[in-house]
Amino acid sequence: MAALPLFLNVLAEQRAALKRPVDALPAPLPVPNPTKSFWIDSPGANSLAKEGSDGQLTADADIAIIGSGITGVSAAYHLSRLLADKGSIDKPIKIVILEARDFCSGATDEASDYSNFFSEFAAYSALFGVEDAKRAIALEQRTVAKIDYEAARAAGLDVGDVEILTKEQVEKVRLWHLPPGLLLTNSSREYGARYPGVRTPGYNIWPLKLVTHLHKLTEETGKNSATSSLHLHTNTPVTAISSIAFGGSSLRWSLTTPPLTNSAFIGKEGFEFWFPRPLEPGRTQPLVILGGGRESTKPEFELYEADDSTVNLKVGETLRKFLPAVFPGRYEGGNEPEVEWSGIMGYTKTGDPFVGPVIDPANPDAYKGQYISADFAGHGMPRTFSCAEAVAQMILADLQGKEWIILEWLPHYHRTQNRPNE
C-alpha cells in the first residue's frame, strides 16, 4: 500500500504556529489577478461578477456589509427576512454590500463542499465544556469524525446515520463503473481505498450559485415587503473606516472606497478533502474536486500569506500524489489537473470564528455599530449561514434599541464578547 504523500495529525502543530509571535504586516487588499477556481471560472457561473462596479456609488446606507461571499450575502438575506417579518417600518432599510474584487471571489469562491462532521467534539468539550460543544454541533447540524464518535454519542447527539467502516469494508467498494440506475446494498459497494473510514450523510453545493441565489432572494424579499433595499458594488474595496463626528447625523461610520483597486484574509490551502462531481455526458469518470495539502508546508503552514494569484508547488505536488496513493489502480500518477487554484482563509488560534460586535477591551464603545462574522478556519460552509443570521439579529436589535437574545445554538466561544483579548 502506497504511503500517503502528506503529514498526518498535524492540527496541534498548526494551532501552535498560530500562537507564535506575529512578524507580519497587516493583511493587504486582495491581489487583482487571483487564480480562477472551477466554481467561478465555469462559463456563465458568475452573473453578478461586475455588478455595481461602474456608475454612481451608493452614497449612504443604514447597513454596510464588507464582502460579498456567503457570510456577507447571508447577513443581507437574514436582515431582509427579519425586516419583512417585522412588517411596517418608517422607511425601508438600505443595505449596501461592498466587494473588493468580483462578486463572491474570496474564500467562498475557493470552497468546495458542504462538510458533515462532529468536528473534534472531544477536544472542543475539553476546551469549552460539553454544552458549548453541543452548541457547535447544533450550529453545524452535521455529523461525526471517527475519533470523536463515542464522545458525541455519549453527550446525547444523534449519530444514527453515521457508519464507521473498517479497512476491509472500505476495500470492498467501487464508486463508479456501475450500470445506470443500479442500486447496491452497503455490503456490495466498493470504495476502492485501503484505509478505514467514516460514512456520513453529506451535501455538495456550488457555493457561488448558492450565494447568487441568496442575493436574488434578498432583493425580492425587500421589494415585496417594502422593508429593505439591496445595493451591490463589486470592485469597490473598503480602505478605511472612520467615525462620523458631526452631530445631527443618524449615521455612525464613513467608509472610504477608492475605485477599482482591490480584501484578504490570512492562511492558504487546508487539510485534504475531495469529492466527485456528477458524471457528465462524454466522461467515463467524474471530475474530482480535491483540495488541501497545506500541512506539506509545515512548520510555516502558509500562514500570513495573502497572495492567491499563485499556487504553492509543494502543495500541488502533494495533491497530485494523493488520489493515486489512496485509490491504487484507479488514478494514475503523472496526470495533470484540469484546473488548479489557491485561496485565502481566515484563522483563529482555536479554529472558532469571531461572531458579534467589534470590541476594543480598553474602550468598549470605540467601534459601536460595527459587527464581524469571520475567520472560519477553512470550515466555513457549515457555519457561515447561521453565524450570519446571529449577526443580523444583533444588528437589527441595535437599530431598534433592543437587547439581543442569546441563541441556544450559537456557541458561547464564537461570540466576540467572550473573547475580548484575542
C-alpha positions in Angstrom: 0.0 0.0 0.0 1.4 3.4 -1.0 2.2 5.8 1.7 0.1 8.9 1.8 2.1 11.9 0.5 1.4 14.2 3.4 1.9 14.6 7.1 -1.0 13.3 9.3 -2.2 14.5 12.7 -0.6 18.0 12.5 -3.6 20.0 13.6 -1.9 20.7 17.0 1.2 21.9 15.2 -0.9 24.2 13.1 -2.6 25.7 16.1 0.7 26.1 17.9 2.0 28.0 14.9 -0.9 30.4 15.2 0.2 31.2 18.8 3.8 32.2 17.8 4.6 35.9 17.8 3.4 37.6 14.7 6.1 39.0 12.5 3.9 40.0 9.5 2.4 43.2 8.1 -1.4 43.6 8.3 -3.3 41.8 5.5 -3.2 43.9 2.3 -6.1 44.3 -0.1 -6.6 41.3 -2.4 -4.4 40.9 -5.4 -6.2 41.9 -8.6 -5.4 38.7 -10.5 -6.3 35.7 -8.4 -6.1 32.1 -9.6 -9.5 31.1 -11.0 -11.4 28.3 -9.4 -13.5 25.7 -11.1 -16.6 27.2 -9.5 -16.1 30.8 -10.6 -14.4 30.2 -14.0 -17.1 27.9 -15.4 -19.0 29.7 -18.3 -21.9 31.7 -17.1 -21.4 30.9 -13.4 -21.0 34.4 -12.1 -23.8 36.6 -13.4 -23.1 39.2 -10.7 -19.3 39.4 -11.3 -19.1 43.1 -12.1 -22.4 44.2 -10.6 -22.2 47.9 -9.5 -18.5 48.3 -10.4 -19.2 51.3 -12.6 -21.6 54.2 -12.5 -22.5 56.0 -9.3 -21.6 54.6 -5.9 -24.5 54.4 -3.4 -23.8 57.5 -1.2 -25.1 56.2 2.2 -26.5 53.1 3.8 -28.3 52.1 7.0 -26.2 48.9 7.0 -23.0 48.4 5.0 -21.6 44.9 4.6 -18.0 44.4 3.5 -17.6 41.2 1.4 -20.0 39.5 -1.0 -19.2 35.9 0.0 -21.5 33.5 1.7 -21.2 35.4 5.1 -21.9 38.9 3.7 -24.8 37.9 1.4 -26.2 35.6 4.1 -26.2 38.5 6.5 -28.1 40.6 4.0 -30.5 37.8 3.4 -31.3 37.3 7.1 -31.7 41.1 7.6 -34.2 41.3 4.7 -36.2 38.3 6.1 -36.2 39.7 9.7 -37.3 43.1 8.4 -40.0 41.6 6.3 -41.3 39.5 9.2 -41.4 42.7 11.3 -43.7 44.3 8.8 -44.4 48.0 8.7 -41.4 50.3 9.3 -40.9 54.1 9.0 -38.7 53.7 5.9 -37.1 50.8 4.1 -33.6 49.9 5.4 -30.9 50.5 2.8 -28.4 47.6 2.8 -25.2 48.1 0.7 -22.6 45.3 0.0 -19.1 46.3 -0.9 -16.8 43.8 -2.6 -13.1 44.4 -3.3 -13.0 42.1 -6.4 -15.7 40.4 -8.4 -18.8 39.1 -6.7 -18.1 36.2 -4.4 -14.4 36.0 -5.4 -12.9 35.4 -1.9 -12.9 32.3 0.3 -16.4 31.3 -0.7 -15.2 31.1 -4.3 -12.5 28.7 -3.3 -14.8 26.5 -1.1 -15.7 23.1 -2.4 -18.4 21.3 -0.4 -20.8 21.4 2.5 -19.0 19.2 5.0 -20.5 16.9 7.6 -18.5 16.5 10.8 -18.8 16.5 14.6 -15.5 18.3 14.3 -13.2 17.5 17.2 -16.1 17.1 19.6 -14.0 15.6 22.4 -11.3 18.3 22.1 -13.8 21.1 21.9 -15.6 19.7 25.0 -12.3 19.7 26.9 -11.7 23.4 26.0 -15.1 24.8 26.4 -17.4 22.2 28.0 -19.8 19.7 26.7 -22.7 22.2 26.4 -20.8 24.6 24.2 -19.5 21.6 22.1 -23.1 20.6 21.6 -23.9 24.2 20.6 -21.2 23.9 17.9 -22.8 20.7 16.6 -26.2 22.3 16.7 -24.8 25.2 14.7 -23.5 22.9 12.0 -26.2 20.2 12.3 -23.8 17.8 10.8 -22.0 14.6 11.5 -19.1 12.9 13.1 -15.4 12.3 12.7 -14.4 8.8 13.8 -12.1 9.9 16.6 -15.0 11.7 18.3 -17.9 9.4 17.6 -18.1 7.9 21.1 -17.8 11.3 22.8 -20.5 12.8 20.6 -22.8 9.8 21.2 -22.2 9.9 25.0 -23.2 13.5 25.0 -26.6 12.6 23.6 -26.1 13.6 20.0 -27.9 11.7 17.3 -25.2 9.8 15.3 -27.6 7.2 14.0 -26.8 7.9 10.3 -23.1 7.6 10.8 -21.4 4.3 9.8 -17.8 3.6 10.7 -16.1 1.4 8.1 -13.2 -0.9 8.7 -10.3 -1.1 6.3 -11.7 -4.4 4.9 -15.2 -2.8 4.3 -13.7 0.1 2.5 -11.6 -2.1 0.3 -14.8 -3.7 -1.0 -16.3 -0.6 -2.5 -16.2 0.9 -6.0 -17.5 4.3 -6.6 -18.2 4.1 -10.3 -18.2 1.8 -13.3 -21.8 0.8 -12.3 -24.8 0.4 -14.7 -27.0 3.5 -14.7 -29.7 3.3 -12.1 -28.2 0.3 -10.3 -28.7 0.4 -6.5 -26.4 -1.6 -4.3 -26.5 -2.6 -0.7 -23.8 -1.5 1.6 -22.1 -4.9 1.6 -21.8 -5.0 -2.2 -20.5 -1.5 -2.8 -16.8 -0.8 -3.2 -14.8 2.3 -2.3 -11.6 1.0 -3.6 -9.3 2.5 -0.9 -7.2 0.7 1.7 -8.0 2.7 4.8 -10.7 2.7 7.4 -13.2 5.5 7.1 -16.4 7.1 8.2 -19.5 7.4 6.0 -21.9 10.2 7.0 -24.8 12.0 5.3 -23.4 14.9 3.4 -24.1 17.6 0.9 -22.3 19.0 -2.1 -23.1 22.5 -3.3 -21.9 25.0 -5.8 -21.0 27.9 -3.4 -21.2 30.7 -6.0 -24.6 29.6 -7.2 -25.9 29.4 -3.7 -24.7 32.9 -2.8 -26.1 34.2 -6.1 -29.5 32.8 -5.3 -29.4 34.2 -1.8 -28.7 37.6 -3.3 -31.7 37.2 -5.6 -33.9 36.2 -2.7 -32.7 39.2 -0.6 -33.6 41.6 -3.4 -37.0 40.0 -3.9 -37.8 39.9 -0.1 -37.0 43.6 0.3 -39.0 44.7 -2.8 -42.1 42.5 -2.0 -42.2 43.7 1.6 -41.1 47.3 1.0 -38.9 47.0 4.2 -35.4 46.9 2.7 -33.4 47.6 -0.5 -30.2 45.9 -1.5 -27.3 47.6 -3.4 -24.2 45.7 -4.5 -20.9 47.3 -5.6 -18.1 44.9 -6.8 -14.5 46.0 -7.4 -15.1 48.6 -4.6 -12.7 47.9 -1.8 -13.0 49.5 1.6 -9.7 51.0 2.6 -10.7 52.9 5.7 -13.5 53.2 8.3 -13.8 56.4 10.3 -16.2 57.7 12.8 -18.7 60.4 11.8 -18.0 63.1 14.3 -20.5 65.8 13.3 -23.8 66.0 15.3 -27.3 65.5 14.0 -26.5 62.5 11.7 -28.0 59.1 12.3 -25.0 57.6 10.5 -22.1 56.3 12.6 -19.3 55.5 10.2 -17.8 56.7 7.0 -16.3 54.1 4.6 -13.5 55.1 2.2 -13.8 53.2 -1.2 -11.3 54.3 -3.9 -12.5 52.9 -7.2 -11.2 49.8 -8.9 -8.4 48.8 -6.6 -8.7 45.6 -4.8 -9.5 42.4 0.7 -7.8 39.4 2.1 -7.7 37.0 4.9 -4.7 35.1 6.2 -3.8 31.4 5.6 -3.7 29.4 2.4 -4.9 25.9 1.4 -6.2 23.4 4.0 -6.4 19.8 5.1 -7.4 17.2 2.5 -10.9 16.9 1.2 -12.2 15.5 -2.1 -15.4 14.6 -3.8 -16.6 13.7 -7.3 -18.8 15.9 -9.3 -21.9 14.3 -11.0 -20.8 12.3 -14.0 -21.1 14.5 -17.1 -22.0 13.2 -20.6 -18.9 12.0 -22.5 -16.9 11.3 -19.4 -16.1 7.8 -18.1 -15.2 9.1 -14.7 -16.5 12.1 -12.8 -14.5 15.3 -12.3 -13.0 15.1 -8.8 -12.5 18.3 -6.7 -9.5 17.8 -4.5 -8.1 20.3 -2.0 -5.9 20.8 1.0 -2.2 19.9 1.3 -1.2 22.9 3.4 0.4 20.6 6.0 3.1 19.8 3.4 4.4 23.3 4.1 4.9 22.9 7.8 6.2 24.4 10.0 5.0 27.6 8.3 1.7 26.2 7.1 1.5 29.2 4.6 0.3 31.4 7.5 0.2 35.2 6.8 0.1 34.5 3.0 -2.4 36.8 1.2 -1.5 36.3 -2.4 -3.9 34.0 -4.2 -2.5 34.7 -7.7 -0.1 31.8 -7.5 -0.2 28.2 -6.3 2.3 26.5 -4.0 4.4 24.0 -5.9 4.9 21.8 -2.8 1.2 21.7 -2.1 0.5 21.0 -5.8 2.9 18.0 -5.7 1.2 16.6 -2.6 -2.3 16.9 -4.1 -1.2 15.2 -7.4 0.1 12.2 -5.4 -2.9 12.0 -3.1 -5.6 10.1 -5.1 -3.2 7.5 -6.6 -2.0 6.7 -3.1 -5.5 6.5 -1.6 -7.1 4.7 -4.5 -4.4 2.5 -6.0 -5.2 1.4 -9.6 -7.9 4.0 -10.1 -5.8 7.1 -10.6 -2.6 7.1 -12.4 0.3 9.2 -11.2 1.6 11.9 -13.5 -1.8 13.2 -14.7 -2.2 17.0 -14.6 -5.3 18.6 -13.1 -7.8 20.3 -15.4 -7.9 23.4 -13.1 -5.6 24.4 -10.2 -6.2 27.3 -7.8 -5.3 28.7 -4.4 -7.4 30.6 -1.8 -7.1 32.7 1.3 -8.7 31.7 4.5 -9.0 33.3 7.9 -7.8 31.5 11.0 -8.0 31.9 14.8 -6.0 30.2 17.4 -8.8 27.8 18.4 -10.4 27.4 14.9 -13.5 29.3 16.1 -14.9 32.2 14.1 -15.4 35.7 15.6 -19.2 36.4 15.7 -20.6 39.6 17.2 -19.7 43.3 17.8 -16.2 44.5 17.2 -14.8 45.2 20.7 -11.8 47.2 22.0 -11.3 45.9 25.6 -9.8 49.3 26.5 -12.7 51.3 25.1 -15.8 49.0 24.6 -17.8 51.7 22.7 -15.0 52.6 20.3 -16.5 50.6 17.5 -20.1 50.7 18.4 -22.2 49.7 15.4 -19.5 47.5 13.8 -20.1 43.7 13.7 -18.0 40.8 12.5 -18.6 37.3 11.3 -15.3 36.0 10.0 -12.3 33.6 10.3 -13.8 30.2 9.9 -10.5 28.3 9.6 -11.4 26.5 6.4 -14.6 25.1 7.9 -17.0 27.8 6.9 -19.6 26.2 4.7 -21.5 24.5 7.5 -21.2 27.6 9.8 -21.3 30.8 7.9 -25.0 30.9 7.1 -26.1 30.5 10.7 -23.4 32.8 12.1 -24.5 35.5 9.7 -28.1 35.0 11.0 -26.8 35.7 14.5 -25.1 38.9 13.5 -28.1 40.0 11.5 -30.2 39.6 14.6 -27.6 41.6 16.6 -27.7 44.4 14.1 -31.4 44.6 14.0 -31.6 44.7 17.8 -29.1 47.5 17.7 -31.1 49.6 15.2 -34.2 49.1 17.3 -32.5 49.9 20.6 -33.4 46.4 21.9 -31.4 43.8 23.7 -30.2 40.8 21.6 -31.4 37.5 22.9 -28.7 34.9 23.0 -29.3 32.0 20.6 -29.3 28.5 22.0 -27.4 27.1 19.1 -24.6 29.7 18.9 -21.5 28.5 20.9 -20.6 30.9 23.6 -16.9 30.9 22.5 -17.9 32.1 18.9 -19.1 35.3 20.4 -16.7 38.3 20.5 -18.0 39.4 23.9 -16.4 36.2 25.3 -13.0 36.7 23.6 -12.0 40.3 24.2 -8.2 39.7 24.2 -7.8 37.6 21.0 
